[in-house]
Amino acid sequence: MSRNRIAAAVAFSALGLTVLSACSGGPAETTNAAPVAVQQVAKETSVKLTATDVAGVGNVLTEQGGFTLYRFDKDTANPPKSNCENECAKTWPPLLVGEAAPELSGVDAKLVGKVKRSDGTEQVTVKGWAVYRFAKDTKPGEAKGQGVGNTWFAVTPQGGKAGQAAAPAPAPAPEKETTKLSASEISGLGKVLTDQNGMTLYLFEKDSKKPSKATCNGDCAKTWPPLLVQGKVELQGVDPKIVGSVKRADGSEQVTVGGWAVYRYSKDTKPGEANGNGVGGTWFAIEPAGCKVGTAPAAAPQQPAAAPADNGGYGY
């Protein structure tokens, strides 16, 4: 075969190979091609908070696996901040949450939120407190983390610490007592003044009435409690013109009647008693007119009788 024919045959063979490759029905094989990465999307675990009775700690929160949840006193709730990181977070794994809101059972949704941790994940909060599991709780119903380090506590459905009673509701404000003076009949004394509880009232002769001055203080006032002005003084059978008040040494205001400061007596234990009348010759129950009992107001002086008319001495 001539040199020219050999060259043509080689060229044709190469061309045929090219045409065969171009017209082949199957795809061309590629060797050593880079593998296509396949993204694996992890299924997000649904977070659930449930109010559960746990032995030893009472009604506390558990998560979707039934494990007790805790709060950490070294975190802050306002603003929410989680301070348990790194090794701490291995012992106390944070309860993380994704986009889906947690399922709630026995928990007020208004108390539940989330806080961003330093690694960018988001942790469930209850009333601002970040919540955690405890690695040493190995099965539902355990609460081995309660009180650890005196900073870790099972969290209640209200966001409080288990084992601590909620702050009691404030007691209702006591009703403001009203001072009342009444003219009352007391056995053996007649009509005297009593207070709003029906207890007999007294005056002290060592006080003064003009000007009004109360001198019974200290231990004396324990035996003879002053009748203090409380709100508007109500009157029954008493002339309002003779009722007033005087400032005591402690700044309180004491009721006066006819200028006299008035007192109760500690040894009168029930309405109708008047055990203080005459004590020491200086203490007396006070009448509605402001006098000590048994003392009638001074009578108006009597005019002398007119002389009989002169009839001249005759008997007729």
C-alpha positions as CSV (number, residue, x, y, z in Angstrom):
1,M,0.0,0.0,0.0
2,S,1.3,3.4,-1.0
3,R,2.2,5.9,1.7
4,N,-0.7,8.1,0.6
5,R,-3.3,5.3,0.8
6,I,-2.1,4.4,4.4
7,A,-2.5,8.0,5.5
8,A,-6.0,8.2,4.0
9,A,-7.1,5.0,5.8
10,V,-5.9,6.3,9.1
11,A,-7.7,9.6,8.6
12,F,-10.9,7.8,7.6
13,S,-10.7,5.5,10.6
14,A,-10.3,8.6,12.9
15,L,-13.2,10.3,11.1
16,G,-15.4,7.2,11.5
17,L,-14.7,7.0,15.2
18,T,-15.7,10.7,15.6
19,V,-18.9,10.2,13.6
20,L,-19.7,7.1,15.6
21,S,-19.2,8.9,18.8
22,A,-21.3,11.9,17.7
23,C,-24.1,9.7,16.4
24,S,-24.2,7.3,19.3
25,G,-27.7,7.1,21.0
26,G,-26.3,6.9,24.6
27,P,-24.6,9.7,26.6
28,A,-21.0,9.9,26.5
29,E,-19.3,8.4,29.5
30,T,-17.3,10.8,31.8
31,T,-14.7,9.4,34.0
32,N,-13.5,10.9,37.3
33,A,-16.4,13.5,37.4
34,A,-16.9,15.4,40.7
35,P,-19.9,13.9,42.7
36,V,-23.0,16.1,43.1
37,A,-23.5,17.1,46.7
38,V,-26.9,16.0,48.1
39,Q,-28.3,18.3,50.9
40,Q,-29.7,16.4,53.9
41,V,-32.4,18.4,55.7
42,A,-32.7,17.2,59.3
43,K,-36.2,16.8,60.6
44,E,-36.9,19.5,63.2
45,T,-38.1,18.0,66.5
46,S,-41.4,19.4,67.7
47,V,-40.9,21.2,71.1
48,K,-43.6,20.8,73.7
49,L,-43.9,22.3,77.2
50,T,-46.2,20.5,79.6
51,A,-47.2,21.2,83.2
52,T,-46.5,17.9,85.0
53,D,-46.5,16.7,88.6
54,V,-43.0,15.5,89.4
55,A,-42.3,13.8,92.7
56,G,-40.4,16.0,95.1
57,V,-40.8,19.2,93.2
58,G,-44.5,19.5,92.5
59,N,-46.1,20.9,89.3
60,V,-43.2,21.8,87.0
61,L,-42.5,22.0,83.3
62,T,-41.4,19.0,81.2
63,E,-40.4,18.9,77.5
64,Q,-41.6,16.7,74.7
65,G,-39.7,13.6,76.0
66,G,-41.2,14.0,79.5
67,F,-37.9,15.3,81.0
68,T,-37.9,18.0,83.7
69,L,-36.9,21.5,82.7
70,Y,-34.8,23.9,84.8
71,R,-33.9,27.6,85.1
72,F,-30.5,29.0,86.1
73,D,-30.3,31.8,88.6
74,K,-27.2,33.3,86.9
75,D,-29.2,33.9,83.8
76,T,-31.4,37.0,83.6
77,A,-35.1,37.2,82.7
78,N,-35.4,40.9,82.0
79,P,-33.9,41.1,79.4
80,P,-33.8,37.4,78.8
81,K,-30.2,36.1,78.6
82,S,-28.7,32.6,78.7
83,N,-25.3,32.4,80.5
84,C,-24.8,28.7,80.4
85,E,-22.4,27.9,77.6
86,N,-19.7,25.4,76.6
87,E,-19.1,22.8,79.4
88,C,-22.1,24.1,81.3
89,A,-24.3,23.5,78.3
90,K,-23.1,19.9,78.2
91,T,-24.4,19.3,81.7
92,W,-27.4,21.5,81.2
93,P,-28.5,21.2,77.6
94,P,-30.6,24.2,76.5
95,L,-34.1,23.5,75.1
96,L,-33.8,24.8,71.6
97,V,-36.6,25.8,69.3
98,G,-36.8,26.4,65.6
99,E,-39.4,28.4,63.6
100,A,-42.4,26.4,64.8
101,A,-43.9,27.6,68.1
102,P,-43.7,25.1,71.0
103,E,-46.8,23.1,71.8
104,L,-48.2,24.0,75.2
105,S,-50.2,22.1,77.7
106,G,-51.0,23.8,81.0
107,V,-48.8,26.8,80.2
108,D,-49.9,30.4,79.4
109,A,-48.7,31.2,75.9
110,K,-48.1,34.8,76.9
111,L,-45.2,33.6,79.2
112,V,-43.4,31.6,76.5
113,G,-40.8,33.1,74.2
114,K,-37.2,32.5,73.0
115,V,-33.8,34.0,73.3
116,K,-30.8,33.9,70.9
117,R,-27.7,32.1,72.3
118,S,-24.1,33.1,71.6
119,D,-23.9,30.3,68.9
120,G,-26.9,31.7,67.1
121,T,-29.4,29.0,68.2
122,E,-32.6,30.0,69.9
123,Q,-33.6,28.7,73.3
124,V,-37.1,28.5,74.8
125,T,-37.9,31.0,77.6
126,V,-40.7,31.0,80.2
127,K,-41.4,34.3,81.8
128,G,-38.1,35.5,80.4
129,W,-36.0,32.6,81.9
130,A,-34.1,30.3,79.5
131,V,-35.0,26.7,80.2
132,Y,-32.7,23.6,80.2
133,R,-32.6,19.9,80.7
134,F,-30.2,18.2,83.1
135,A,-27.9,15.5,81.8
136,K,-28.1,13.4,84.9
137,D,-31.9,13.0,84.6
138,T,-32.0,9.7,82.7
139,K,-35.7,9.1,82.5
140,P,-38.9,11.1,82.7
141,G,-40.1,12.0,86.2
142,E,-36.6,12.6,87.6
143,A,-35.6,16.0,88.9
144,K,-32.0,15.4,90.1
145,G,-31.1,18.9,89.0
146,Q,-33.3,20.6,91.6
147,G,-31.2,22.9,93.9
148,V,-27.9,22.0,92.3
149,G,-25.3,24.7,93.3
150,N,-28.3,26.5,94.8
151,T,-28.7,28.1,91.4
152,W,-30.5,25.5,89.4
153,F,-34.2,24.8,90.0
154,A,-37.0,23.0,88.2
155,V,-39.2,25.7,86.5
156,T,-42.9,26.0,87.3
157,P,-45.5,26.7,84.6
158,Q,-45.5,30.3,85.7
159,G,-41.7,30.6,85.3
160,G,-40.9,30.5,89.0
161,K,-38.6,28.2,90.9
162,A,-40.0,24.9,92.1
163,G,-40.2,24.6,95.9
164,Q,-40.7,28.3,96.5
165,A,-44.2,29.4,97.3
166,A,-45.5,32.2,95.1
167,A,-45.7,35.6,96.7
168,P,-49.0,35.8,98.5
169,A,-51.5,38.2,97.2
170,P,-51.4,41.4,99.1
171,A,-53.9,41.6,102.0
172,P,-56.9,43.8,101.3
173,A,-56.4,47.2,102.9
174,P,-58.3,47.3,106.2
175,E,-61.4,49.3,106.2
176,K,-60.8,52.8,107.6
177,E,-62.3,53.0,111.0
178,T,-64.7,55.9,111.6
179,T,-64.7,57.8,114.9
180,K,-68.1,58.1,116.4
181,L,-69.5,59.7,119.5
182,S,-72.8,58.6,120.9
183,A,-74.8,59.6,124.0
184,S,-75.6,56.3,125.7
185,E,-77.2,55.1,128.9
186,I,-74.7,53.3,131.1
187,S,-76.0,51.5,134.2
188,G,-75.1,53.4,137.4
189,L,-74.0,56.5,135.6
190,G,-76.8,57.7,133.4
191,K,-76.2,59.2,130.0
192,V,-72.5,59.3,129.0
193,L,-70.4,59.3,125.8
194,T,-69.4,56.1,124.1
195,D,-67.2,55.5,121.0
196,Q,-68.0,53.7,117.8
197,N,-67.6,50.3,119.5
198,G,-69.9,51.2,122.4
199,M,-67.0,51.7,124.9
200,T,-67.3,54.3,127.6
201,L,-65.3,57.5,127.2
202,Y,-63.5,59.5,129.9
203,L,-61.9,62.8,130.7
204,F,-58.8,63.4,132.8
205,E,-58.8,66.2,135.3
206,K,-55.0,66.7,135.0
207,D,-55.5,67.8,131.3
208,S,-56.8,71.2,130.6
209,K,-59.8,72.2,128.6
210,K,-59.0,75.9,128.0
211,P,-56.8,75.7,126.0
212,S,-57.3,72.0,125.2
213,K,-54.3,69.9,126.2
214,A,-53.8,66.1,126.5
215,T,-51.2,65.2,129.2
216,C,-51.7,61.4,129.3
217,N,-48.8,59.9,127.2
218,G,-46.5,57.0,127.3
219,D,-47.5,54.3,129.8
220,C,-50.5,56.4,130.8
221,A,-51.8,56.2,127.2
222,K,-51.6,52.4,127.3
223,T,-54.0,52.3,130.2
224,W,-56.1,55.2,128.9
225,P,-55.9,54.9,125.1
226,P,-56.8,58.3,123.5
227,L,-59.8,58.5,121.2
228,L,-58.1,59.6,117.9
229,V,-59.8,61.4,115.0
230,Q,-60.2,58.9,112.2
231,G,-61.8,60.4,109.1
232,K,-65.0,62.4,109.8
233,V,-66.2,62.2,113.4
234,E,-69.9,61.0,113.5
235,L,-72.1,62.4,116.2
236,Q,-75.3,61.0,117.8
237,G,-76.9,63.0,120.6
238,V,-73.9,65.3,120.9
239,D,-73.8,69.0,120.0
240,P,-71.3,69.4,117.2
241,K,-70.4,72.9,118.5
242,I,-68.6,71.4,121.5
243,V,-66.7,68.7,119.6
244,G,-63.1,69.4,118.4
245,S,-59.6,68.0,118.5
246,V,-56.2,68.6,120.0
247,K,-52.8,67.6,118.7
248,R,-51.0,65.1,120.9
249,A,-47.2,65.0,121.6
250,D,-46.8,62.3,118.9
251,G,-48.6,64.4,116.3
252,S,-51.9,62.5,116.3
253,E,-55.2,64.2,116.7
254,Q,-57.3,63.4,119.7
255,V,-61.1,64.1,120.0
256,T,-62.2,66.7,122.5
257,V,-65.6,67.4,123.9
258,G,-66.2,70.7,125.7
259,G,-62.5,71.2,125.4
260,W,-61.6,68.0,127.3
261,A,-59.5,65.3,125.5
262,V,-61.4,62.0,125.6
263,Y,-60.1,58.5,126.4
264,R,-61.1,54.9,126.6
265,Y,-60.1,52.7,129.6
266,S,-58.2,49.5,128.9
267,K,-59.9,47.6,131.8
268,D,-63.3,48.1,130.2
269,T,-63.5,44.9,128.2
270,K,-67.0,45.2,126.8
271,P,-69.6,47.9,125.9
272,G,-71.6,49.1,128.9
273,E,-68.7,48.9,131.4
274,A,-67.4,52.0,133.2
275,N,-64.7,50.6,135.4
276,G,-62.6,53.8,134.9
277,N,-65.1,56.2,136.6
278,G,-63.5,57.8,139.6
279,V,-60.1,56.1,139.2
280,G,-57.4,58.1,141.2
281,G,-60.0,60.8,141.8
282,T,-59.0,62.2,138.4
283,W,-60.7,60.1,135.7
284,F,-64.4,60.4,135.1
285,A,-66.8,59.2,132.4
286,I,-67.8,62.2,130.3
287,E,-71.3,63.4,129.7
288,P,-72.6,64.5,126.3
289,A,-72.4,68.1,127.5
290,G,-68.6,67.7,128.1
291,C,-68.8,67.5,131.9
292,K,-67.6,64.7,134.1
293,V,-70.4,62.4,135.0
294,G,-72.4,63.4,138.1
295,T,-71.6,67.0,137.6
296,A,-74.7,68.9,136.6
297,P,-74.1,72.1,134.7
298,A,-74.2,75.2,136.9
299,A,-77.8,76.4,137.3
300,A,-78.7,80.0,136.4
301,P,-78.7,82.1,139.6
302,Q,-82.3,82.5,141.0
303,Q,-83.9,85.9,141.3
304,P,-84.9,86.9,144.9
305,A,-88.6,86.6,145.6
306,A,-90.6,89.8,145.3
307,A,-91.8,91.4,148.6
308,P,-95.5,91.0,149.3
309,A,-97.7,94.0,148.5
310,D,-98.4,96.3,151.5
311,N,-102.1,96.0,152.5
312,G,-102.0,98.5,155.3
313,G,-101.8,95.8,157.9
314,Y,-105.4,94.9,157.6
315,G,-106.4,91.3,157.6
316,Y,-109.0,91.9,154.9
